[in-house]
């Protein structure tokens, strides 16, 4: 019996939707994109108005074949891919690849619930070619950039893998922020805080209204305060309110999940996508703040029943994004009667709860506060002390989201003219700070505000620059810094120099050495690729294709012609121009020049010049060091390595050093990574312990070796395997013993068997045998019927 066929993107979504539609429908998945431009060539006919060539991806041929079979027997076919440009493009590719009619019903929904699915089935439309063209224009431009600029980068910059049209401005943002930080010169000021008490002995924490530029000025104030009279000049109290934030869109969800839950951008989107597929939340790629009237009514019911009418306030938010894509809803739970969903893992539960609370809070009353500011005069000074606080008088939305306790900042009740006594006082030297390094979340906020990304691209932009090793997310220790400290305790003034840690960073984004070179090269030679305004304008043009049928080929041509001219000019740039050589000074021992630059294997320092009579010496920069900021002193320290630690019991020299993959010790031709101790500090005793552990591990790892052959049978993380003796990148091949030989003991394997396994001969036989066995079982089953 034939059924209606619904084609979606993901298998998980297919299962959920099939439950809602009943026995007359079968739901199949395309498992994402099924077609793309060929990998081996550009796939764009530049001379023929940029017409693309598409081919079914190798890993999707079986999926497409299966879908074609289902299409032949289906009564009616519905294309139900995601409700955004990419989803529209996938629907179009399915229509083309499966030879479906142009008027094949296309259904869209922003939540996977029975109501939404049945409504979509009842109100189908056809494929929106404007949305498809917008996505196609983006894809073609990205392909043109990748194919034309990547070979230039490979030849000109060591370590540069490619330069994406959207990712390159993101790298530039991180590089420019790092340069701002490195050139920032801190200025100091002296801030004064004090504890005062009233006649009832209640304590009041205050700050001075002005900061002092010098220690002398701060000390003069501290000395004068001992002889002063302190009185309350005014007490200002006024009501205030806090309003809830709008429900989540893609960028704000990524930011809030980072700040409150510590999730990465990629992690947030992955969890949200699973919640959407399970029918728990609405579509997670959106820049619309809109909530449906159904959701607003549902929120009202929940809020009134749980908190009362005074806590409810219906709100309709307007989207401010200038380049907002399709009018989706904001991200919200599909069922607001469910504050939790049973069966979710811990991370999904946390993200769902965040979305639930934010949605509910967006429809609640303002929080009411009472703000108090106390101004306090000092008899012999023009400066004044200030105390500020607030009291929560009505919780409103804060009872659901971002709750603040009522007594958080309560001030004692003090009247105007009241005399106050000094309990203690501190003057601390503070230093101005540069702008903070980006987190993943703050970088998403920046690119959203600049208009250089869209909800569907935020996560990809952030993860791609890290995957390409242009940006690293890192936690780094700070450095110790001294500061001036003055205090009054029990009426006695004391001065001291204290230390604090500054510059410590947690999960912040840092540019790699190659990122500096890449950005400088692109800014100089490809201003359109890396220009913020240009990138934002191109995104706006994609919006115009989607919304106003702007001709897509014209948008591509306007981009490509000047870009291609720049490609031709860039071919003449010498490699020496692109490798960021920086002279640091003179080596005090040899008198030779010390420089840093980027090379084939990363950033390194060099003493001397290649044209000198003696060959120059080299040392790799360590993790966290970069060619932009390293000092002469830090560079010279690199040449103190390798350090001789001692000898093994067999008389082999043990050396400690830094390498491409981190710190290590070496003995003979063997290496052991250092994790707990640095090469400068590792002792002979520790080194010998590490070597003994390494030898024990190696001994237990080897199951069998063969004379006159590199092949070995070894123990690995996933069980015994055969290794062909080649190193990674030079033809290495591993074969799991159990997959090929089943329960046969690894120690019983012969050299001939191992060779055949590596060549794939036994594996092929094992597959054929399994296939034959399966066929026999199927035949018997048929006969029995």
C-alpha positions in Angstrom: 0.0 0.0 0.0 1.5 3.4 -1.1 1.9 6.2 1.4 2.6 9.9 1.5 6.3 10.6 1.7 7.7 13.4 3.8 11.5 14.2 3.4 13.3 15.9 6.3 16.9 16.6 7.0 17.7 14.6 10.1 16.9 11.0 11.1 16.0 12.1 14.7 13.5 14.6 13.3 12.1 12.0 11.0 11.2 9.7 13.9 9.5 12.5 15.8 7.4 13.7 12.9 6.4 10.1 11.8 4.8 9.7 15.3 2.6 12.7 14.7 1.5 12.0 11.1 0.2 8.4 11.6 0.1 5.3 9.3 -0.7 7.1 6.0 2.8 8.8 6.0 6.3 7.6 5.9 9.1 10.1 6.9 12.6 9.8 5.4 15.7 11.8 6.0 18.3 13.2 3.6 20.8 13.4 6.4 21.6 17.0 5.6 22.9 18.2 2.2 22.8 15.6 -0.6 24.6 17.6 -3.4 27.4 20.1 -3.7 29.9 21.4 -6.2 32.6 18.7 -6.9 35.6 18.7 -4.5 38.2 18.2 -7.2 37.4 21.2 -9.3 35.8 24.6 -8.8 32.4 23.6 -10.1 31.5 27.1 -11.2 31.4 28.2 -14.9 32.7 31.7 -14.6 32.2 32.4 -18.4 28.6 31.2 -18.3 27.2 33.7 -15.8 28.7 31.7 -12.8 26.5 28.7 -13.4 27.3 26.0 -10.8 27.8 22.3 -11.4 26.4 20.0 -8.7 27.1 16.4 -8.0 25.6 14.0 -5.4 28.1 13.6 -2.6 29.8 10.2 -2.5 28.5 9.5 1.1 24.9 10.4 0.0 24.6 8.2 -3.1 23.0 5.4 -1.1 20.7 7.9 0.7 19.5 9.3 -2.7 19.0 5.8 -4.2 16.8 4.9 -1.2 14.8 8.1 -1.5 14.3 7.5 -5.3 12.8 4.1 -4.5 10.5 5.7 -1.9 9.4 8.4 -4.4 8.4 5.8 -7.0 5.8 4.3 -4.6 4.6 7.4 -2.8 1.1 8.8 -3.2 2.3 12.4 -2.6 5.6 13.9 -1.7 6.3 16.7 0.8 9.7 18.5 1.2 10.0 19.4 4.9 13.6 20.6 5.3 14.5 23.4 7.8 12.8 26.8 7.6 15.8 28.9 6.5 17.8 29.5 3.4 20.0 26.5 3.8 16.9 24.3 4.4 15.3 25.8 1.3 18.4 25.0 -0.8 18.4 21.4 0.5 14.7 21.1 -0.6 15.6 22.4 -4.1 18.5 20.0 -4.4 16.2 17.1 -3.4 13.7 18.2 -6.0 16.4 18.3 -8.6 18.2 15.1 -7.7 14.9 13.1 -7.2 13.4 14.5 -10.5 10.4 15.9 -8.6 7.9 18.3 -10.2 8.4 22.0 -9.7 5.2 22.3 -7.8 6.1 19.6 -5.3 4.6 20.7 -1.9 7.2 22.4 0.4 6.1 22.5 4.1 7.7 24.6 6.8 7.3 24.7 10.6 9.4 26.3 13.3 8.5 23.7 16.0 8.1 19.9 15.9 4.7 19.5 17.5 1.6 17.7 16.2 -0.2 21.0 15.8 2.6 22.6 13.8 3.2 19.6 11.6 -0.5 19.0 10.7 -0.9 22.7 10.0 2.1 22.7 7.7 0.7 19.6 5.8 -2.6 21.5 5.4 -0.9 24.6 4.1 2.0 23.7 1.8 3.7 26.1 -0.6 6.3 25.5 -3.4 10.0 26.0 -3.2 11.0 29.7 -2.8 13.6 30.2 -5.5 14.7 33.6 -4.1 15.8 31.9 -0.9 17.5 29.2 -2.9 19.3 31.8 -5.0 20.5 33.7 -1.9 22.0 30.5 -0.5 23.4 29.6 -3.9 25.1 33.0 -4.3 26.7 32.6 -0.9 27.9 29.1 -1.7 29.3 30.1 -5.1 31.2 33.1 -3.8 32.6 31.0 -1.0 33.7 28.4 -3.5 35.4 31.1 -5.8 37.2 32.5 -2.8 38.4 29.1 -1.5 39.6 27.9 -4.9 41.4 31.0 -6.0 42.9 32.4 -2.8 44.0 29.1 -1.1 46.8 28.3 -3.6 48.1 31.9 -3.2 48.2 31.4 0.5 49.9 28.0 0.4 52.7 29.5 -1.7 53.1 32.8 0.3 52.4 32.0 3.9 53.6 28.8 5.7 50.8 27.3 7.8 48.0 29.2 6.1 45.4 26.7 5.0 42.8 28.9 3.4 41.0 32.2 3.8 37.2 32.1 4.0 35.1 35.0 3.0 33.4 35.3 6.3 36.0 33.6 8.6 38.8 36.0 7.6 37.1 39.1 9.1 36.6 37.1 12.3 40.4 36.3 12.4 41.0 40.0 11.8 38.8 41.0 14.8 40.8 38.7 17.1 44.2 39.9 15.7 43.3 43.6 16.0 42.0 43.1 19.6 45.3 41.4 20.5 47.3 44.2 19.0 45.2 46.7 20.9 46.0 44.8 24.1 49.7 44.5 23.4 50.1 48.2 22.7 48.1 49.4 25.7 50.2 51.3 28.2 48.5 51.0 31.6 48.1 54.3 33.6 47.7 54.1 37.3 45.3 55.8 39.7 44.7 55.5 43.5 41.2 54.5 44.5 40.0 54.9 48.0 37.4 52.9 49.9 36.4 53.1 53.5 34.2 51.6 56.2 32.2 54.1 58.3 29.8 53.6 61.2 26.8 55.5 62.6 25.9 56.1 66.2 24.1 52.7 66.3 27.3 50.9 65.3 26.0 50.0 61.8 28.6 49.8 59.1 28.5 51.6 55.8 30.8 50.7 52.9 31.8 53.8 50.9 34.0 55.0 48.0 35.6 58.3 47.4 34.1 60.4 44.7 37.5 61.0 43.0 40.6 59.0 42.3 44.1 60.4 42.8 46.8 60.3 40.1 49.8 59.9 42.4 50.6 58.1 45.6 51.6 61.5 47.2 48.1 62.9 46.6 46.5 59.8 48.0 48.7 59.8 51.1 47.9 63.5 51.7 44.2 62.6 51.7 44.7 59.7 54.0 46.6 61.8 56.5 44.0 64.6 56.4 41.1 62.2 57.0 42.3 61.5 60.5 41.6 65.1 61.5 38.3 65.5 59.7 34.6 65.4 60.7 32.5 63.2 58.5 28.7 63.9 58.1 25.9 62.8 55.9 25.1 65.6 53.4 22.1 64.0 51.6 20.2 60.8 51.3 18.6 60.3 47.9 16.0 57.6 47.5 14.1 56.9 44.3 12.2 54.0 42.9 13.7 52.1 40.0 12.8 49.2 37.8 14.4 46.4 35.8 12.7 45.0 32.7 13.1 41.5 31.4 15.1 40.8 28.3 13.5 39.6 25.1 13.3 35.9 24.4 16.4 34.2 22.9 17.5 34.5 19.4 20.5 32.5 18.1 23.2 35.0 19.2 21.8 35.8 22.6 21.3 32.1 23.4 25.0 31.5 22.5 26.1 34.4 24.7 23.9 33.5 27.7 24.8 29.8 27.5 28.5 30.7 27.5 28.2 33.1 30.5 25.8 31.1 32.6 26.6 27.5 31.6 30.1 27.7 30.3 29.0 26.1 26.9 31.0 26.8 23.7 29.1 28.2 20.8 29.3 24.9 18.9 28.2 23.0 22.0 25.2 25.3 22.5 24.0 24.9 18.9 24.5 21.1 18.9 22.4 20.7 22.1 19.7 23.2 20.9 19.5 21.3 17.6 18.8 18.1 19.4 16.2 19.8 21.6 14.5 21.1 18.4 14.5 17.7 16.7 13.0 16.1 19.8 10.2 18.7 19.6 11.2 20.5 22.9 12.0 23.9 21.5 11.3 26.0 18.4 13.8 26.4 15.6 17.2 27.4 17.0 18.6 29.5 14.0 16.6 32.7 14.1 17.1 36.5 14.6 13.4 37.1 15.2 12.2 38.3 18.7 8.6 37.4 17.8 6.5 35.1 20.0 3.3 33.6 18.6 0.1 34.7 20.1 -0.4 31.1 21.2 2.9 31.2 23.1 2.0 34.6 24.7 -1.3 33.2 25.9 0.3 30.0 27.2 2.9 32.1 29.1 0.1 34.2 30.6 -1.7 31.0 32.0 1.5 29.6 33.5 2.6 33.0 35.1 -0.8 33.8 36.6 -1.3 30.3 38.0 2.1 30.2 39.5 2.8 33.8 40.6 -0.5 35.7 40.3 -1.8 38.4 38.0 0.5 41.1 39.3 3.5 39.2 37.9 2.1 39.0 34.4 2.7 41.6 31.6 2.2 40.6 28.0 5.1 41.9 25.8 5.6 41.9 22.0 9.2 42.4 21.1 10.4 43.9 17.8 13.4 42.6 15.9 16.1 45.3 15.6 18.5 43.4 13.3 18.9 45.3 10.0 19.6 42.1 8.1 17.0 39.8 9.8 16.4 36.7 7.7 13.1 34.9 7.4 10.5 35.7 10.0 10.8 32.9 12.4 9.8 32.9 16.1 12.3 33.5 18.8 13.7 30.4 20.5 11.1 29.1 23.0 9.8 25.9 24.5 7.1 24.3 22.5 5.1 23.6 25.6 5.3 26.2 28.4 3.5 23.9 30.9 6.8 21.9 31.0 9.5 23.6 33.0 11.5 20.4 32.7 11.5 17.5 30.3 12.2 13.9 31.7 14.9 11.9 30.1 17.2 14.7 28.9 20.9 14.5 29.7 22.4 17.0 32.1 23.5 19.6 29.5 20.3 19.5 27.6 18.3 19.9 30.8 20.4 23.0 31.7 20.0 24.6 28.2 16.2 23.8 28.1 15.8 25.4 31.6 17.6 28.5 30.4 15.3 28.8 27.4 12.2 28.1 29.4 13.0 30.7 32.1 14.0 33.4 29.6 10.8 32.9 27.6 8.6 33.0 30.7 10.4 36.0 32.2 9.9 37.9 28.9 6.2 37.9 29.6 6.4 39.0 33.2 6.2 42.3 35.1 9.1 44.6 35.8 11.1 44.1 39.0 10.6 47.1 41.3 13.6 48.4 43.3 14.4 51.2 45.7 17.7 52.9 44.9 19.5 54.8 47.6 22.5 57.1 47.3 24.1 58.7 50.3 26.5 61.7 49.9 28.9 62.2 52.8 30.9 65.4 53.4 34.5 65.5 54.7 35.1 68.7 56.7 38.6 69.5 55.5 38.4 68.1 51.9 36.5 69.0 48.8 36.0 65.3 47.9 33.1 63.3 49.3 32.3 59.7 50.2 29.5 58.0 48.4 27.5 54.9 49.4 25.0 53.3 47.0 22.6 50.4 47.3 19.3 49.1 46.2 16.5 47.1 47.7 14.2 44.8 45.8 10.6 45.7 46.6 8.8 43.6 44.0 10.4 40.6 42.3 8.5 40.5 39.1 10.4 38.6 36.4 13.5 38.2 38.7 11.6 35.5 40.5 12.1 33.3 37.4 15.2 34.6 35.7 18.4 36.0 37.1 17.1 36.1 40.7 18.5 38.7 43.0 18.0 38.3 46.8 16.0 41.1 48.5 18.8 42.0 50.9 21.7 42.0 48.4 22.6 45.7 48.7 20.7 47.0 51.7 22.1 50.2 53.3 21.5 51.0 57.0 18.9 53.7 57.7 20.8 57.0 58.0 19.5 60.5 58.3 20.8 63.7 56.7 23.3 65.4 59.1 24.2 62.2 60.9 27.8 62.1 62.1 29.8 59.1 61.0 33.1 57.6 62.3 35.9 56.1 60.3 36.5 52.4 61.0 39.1 51.7 58.4 40.3 52.9 55.0 42.3 51.6 52.1 44.0 53.3 49.1 44.9 50.9 46.4 46.8 51.7 43.2 44.8 50.5 40.2 45.8 50.3 36.6 43.8 51.0 33.4 42.9 48.0 31.4 42.9 47.4 27.7 39.7 46.1 26.0 39.1 42.4 27.0 40.0 39.6 24.7 37.1 38.0 23.0 35.3 35.0 24.3 33.3 32.9 21.8 30.1 34.5 23.0 31.4 38.1 22.9 32.8 37.5 19.4 29.4 36.3 18.2 27.9 39.5 19.6 30.5 41.6 17.8 30.0 39.9 14.4 26.2 40.2 14.8 26.4 43.9 15.6 28.7 44.5 12.6 26.4 42.5 10.3 29.1 40.2 9.0 27.2 37.0 10.0 23.8 35.5 10.2 22.2 33.1 12.8 22.9 30.1 10.6 26.6 31.0 10.3 27.6 32.2 13.7 28.7 28.8 15.2 30.5 27.8 11.9 32.4 31.1 11.8 33.7 30.7 15.3 34.6 27.0 15.1 36.2 27.2 11.6 38.8 29.8 12.6 39.8 27.5 15.5 39.8 24.4 13.3 42.2 26.1 10.8 44.5 27.0 13.7 44.2 30.8 13.2 42.6 31.3 16.6 43.0 29.2 19.8 40.7 29.2 22.9 43.1 29.2 25.8 43.4 29.6 29.5 46.6 31.4 30.5 48.2 32.3 33.8 48.8 36.0 34.6 51.9 37.7 35.8 52.7 39.2 39.2 52.5 43.0 39.4 53.3 45.3 42.3 51.0 48.1 43.5 51.0 50.8 46.2 48.8 50.2 49.2 48.0 52.6 52.0 45.6 51.8 54.8 44.3 53.1 58.1 43.6 50.5 60.8 42.8 51.5 64.4 43.8 55.1 63.5 47.3 54.1 62.3 48.5 54.8 58.8 50.6 52.1 57.1 52.2 52.0 53.6 53.2 48.8 51.7 54.0 47.5 48.3 51.8 44.5 47.5 51.5 42.1 44.6 48.5 41.0 42.5 48.1 38.7 39.5 47.2 40.5 36.3 46.5 39.3 32.8 45.1 35.9 33.7 42.7 34.7 31.1 40.1 31.8 31.1 38.7 30.4 27.8 39.6 33.5 25.8 40.4 33.7 22.1 44.0 34.3 21.0 45.4 34.6 17.5 48.1 32.2 16.5 51.3 33.4 14.8 50.1 32.5 11.4 46.9 34.6 12.0 49.0 37.9 12.2 50.7 37.1 8.9 47.4 36.1 7.2 45.5 39.2 8.3 48.4 41.5 7.2 48.6 39.8 3.9 44.8 40.0 3.3 44.5 43.6 4.5 47.2 44.7 2.1 46.2 42.6 -0.9 42.5 41.6 -0.5 40.8 44.4 1.3 37.4 43.2 0.0 37.8 39.8 1.6 38.6 41.1 5.0 36.8 44.4 5.0 34.1 44.6 7.6 31.8 47.0 5.7 32.3 45.1 2.5 31.4 41.8 4.2 28.4 43.3 5.8 27.3 44.8 2.5 27.6 41.4 0.8 25.4 39.9 3.5 22.8 42.6 2.8 23.0 41.7 -0.9 22.2 38.1 0.0 19.2 39.4 1.9 18.1 41.4 -1.1 18.3 38.3 -3.3 16.1 36.5 -0.7 13.6 39.2 -0.1 13.5 41.3 -3.3 14.6 38.9 -6.0 17.8 40.8 -6.7 19.7 39.0 -9.6 22.1 36.6 -7.9 24.6 36.4 -10.8 25.1 40.2 -10.7 25.9 40.1 -7.0 28.6 37.4 -7.7 30.0 39.4 -10.7 30.3 42.6 -8.6 32.3 40.6 -6.1 34.4 38.4 -8.4 35.8 40.8 -10.9 37.8 43.0 -8.5 38.7 39.9 -6.4 40.1 38.0 -9.3 42.2 41.1 -10.4 43.7 41.1 -6.9 44.5 37.3 -7.1 46.5 38.0 -10.3 48.5 40.8 -8.6 49.2 38.8 -5.5 51.0 36.1 -7.5 54.0 38.5 -7.8 54.4 39.0 -4.0 57.7 37.5 -2.7 57.5 35.0 0.2 59.9 37.0 2.3 57.4 39.9 2.4 54.8 37.7 4.1 56.7 36.1 6.9 56.7 38.9 9.4 60.4 39.0 10.3 61.0 41.2 13.3 64.4 42.2 14.6 64.7 42.2 18.4 68.3 43.4 19.0 71.8 42.1 19.5 72.9 38.9 21.2 75.3 40.0 24.0 77.5 36.9 23.6 78.1 36.8 19.8 77.1 40.4 18.9 74.9 38.9 16.1 71.4 40.1 15.3 68.5 38.3 17.0 65.2 38.1 15.1 61.9 36.2 15.0 59.8 35.1 12.1 57.4 32.5 10.9 58.6 29.5 9.0 57.5 26.1 7.7 57.2 24.6 11.1 55.9 27.6 13.0 57.4 30.7 14.7 61.1 30.7 15.6 63.9 32.9 16.8 67.2 33.2 15.0 70.6 34.4 16.0 72.7 35.5 13.0 72.0 35.7 9.3 72.0 33.1 6.5 74.8 35.0 4.7 77.1 34.9 7.8 80.2 32.8 7.7 78.9 30.8 10.6 75.4 29.2 10.2 72.7 30.9 12.2 71.2 29.2 15.2 67.4 28.6 15.6 65.0 28.0 18.5 61.2 27.5 18.3 58.9 29.9 20.1 57.0 28.3 23.0 53.2 28.0 23.4 51.8 31.4 24.2 54.7 33.3 22.7 54.2 35.2 19.4 56.4 37.1 17.0 54.5 40.3 17.6 55.2 40.6 21.4 58.2 38.5 22.3 61.1 40.5 23.8 64.9 40.1 23.2 65.3 38.7 26.8 62.6 36.1 26.2 64.0 35.2 22.8 67.6 34.7 24.2 66.1 32.3 26.9 65.0 30.0 24.1 68.6 29.3 23.1 69.4 27.9 26.6 67.7 24.8 25.4 68.1 21.8 25.2 69.2 21.4 28.8 71.3 18.4 29.8 69.6 16.8 32.8 71.9 13.8 33.3 72.4 10.2 32.2 70.3 7.0 32.2 71.7 3.9 33.9 72.9 2.8 30.4 74.9 6.0 30.0 72.6 7.8 27.5 72.4 11.5 27.8 69.0 12.9 28.9 68.1 16.2 27.5 65.1 18.5 28.2 63.7 20.8 25.6 60.6 22.4 24.0 59.3 21.0 20.7 56.4 21.5 18.2 54.2 19.4 20.4 55.2 20.8 23.8 58.0 20.2 26.4 59.8 16.8 26.4 62.8 14.9 27.6 65.0 12.9 25.1 67.2 9.9 25.7 68.8 8.3 22.6 66.1 8.3 19.9 63.2 8.1 22.4 61.0 11.0 23.7 58.8 11.4 26.7 56.4 14.4 27.1 56.6 16.6 30.1 53.3 17.5 31.6 53.7 18.3 35.3 57.1 20.0 35.1 59.0 22.4 32.7 62.3 21.5 30.9 64.1 24.1 33.0 63.0 22.5 36.3 62.8 18.7 35.6 65.2 16.9 37.9 67.3 13.8 37.0 65.2 11.7 39.5 61.9 12.8 37.8 63.3 12.2 34.3 64.4 8.6 35.3 61.0 7.9 36.7 59.4 9.1 33.4 61.8 7.0 31.4 61.1 3.9 33.5 57.4 4.4 33.0 57.9 4.8 29.2 60.0 1.7 29.0 57.4 -0.3 30.9 54.6 1.0 28.7 56.5 0.2 25.5 57.3 -3.3 26.8 53.6 -4.0 27.5 52.6 -2.4 24.2 54.5 -4.8 22.0 52.8 -8.2 21.5 54.9 -9.4 18.6 57.7 -8.3 16.3 58.9 -10.0 13.1 62.5 -10.4 12.0 63.4 -8.5 8.8 60.1 -6.6 8.9 58.9 -3.3 10.2 55.4 -4.8 10.9 54.5 -5.2 14.6 51.5 -6.4 16.6 50.8 -3.9 19.3 48.4 -3.2 22.2 46.4 0.0 21.7 43.6 2.1 23.2 41.0 0.0 21.3 42.7 -3.4 21.7 45.4 -5.3 19.7 46.3 -4.0 16.2 48.7 -4.6 13.4 51.0 -1.6 12.5 52.9 -1.4 9.3 55.9 0.4 10.9 55.3 3.7 9.0 54.9 7.1 10.7 51.9 9.3 10.6 51.8 11.1 7.3 54.2 8.7 5.7 52.0 5.8 4.8 51.0 4.7 8.3 48.4 1.9 8.5 46.8 0.2 11.4 44.5 -2.8 11.3 42.4 -3.9 14.3 43.1 -7.6 14.9 39.6 -8.5 16.1 37.9 -7.0 13.0 39.9 -9.2 10.7 40.7 -12.3 12.7 37.9 -12.4 15.3 38.9 -14.3 18.4 42.3 -15.4 17.2 45.1 -14.7 19.7 47.2 -11.7 18.4 50.4 -13.5 19.5 49.6 -16.4 17.1 49.5 -14.2 14.0 52.0 -14.9 11.2 53.9 -12.3 9.2 52.1 -13.4 6.1 48.7 -13.0 7.8 49.7 -9.5 9.0 50.9 -8.5 5.5 47.6 -9.6 3.9 45.6 -7.8 6.6 47.5 -4.6 5.9 47.0 -5.0 2.1 43.2 -5.5 2.7 43.1 -9.0 1.3 41.8 -10.8 4.4 39.5 -7.9 5.2 37.9 -8.2 1.8 37.5 -11.9 2.2 35.9 -11.5 5.6 33.4 -9.0 4.2 32.6 -11.3 1.3 32.1 -14.2 3.7 29.7 -12.2 5.9 27.8 -11.0 2.8 27.4 -14.6 1.5 26.3 -15.8 4.9 23.7 -13.0 5.1 22.4 -13.9 1.6 22.0 -17.5 2.7 20.0 -16.5 5.8 17.7 -14.3 3.7 17.1 -17.1 1.1 16.2 -19.6 3.8 13.8 -17.0 5.4 12.1 -16.5 2.0 11.8 -20.3 1.4 10.3 -20.8 4.9 7.6 -18.2 4.0 
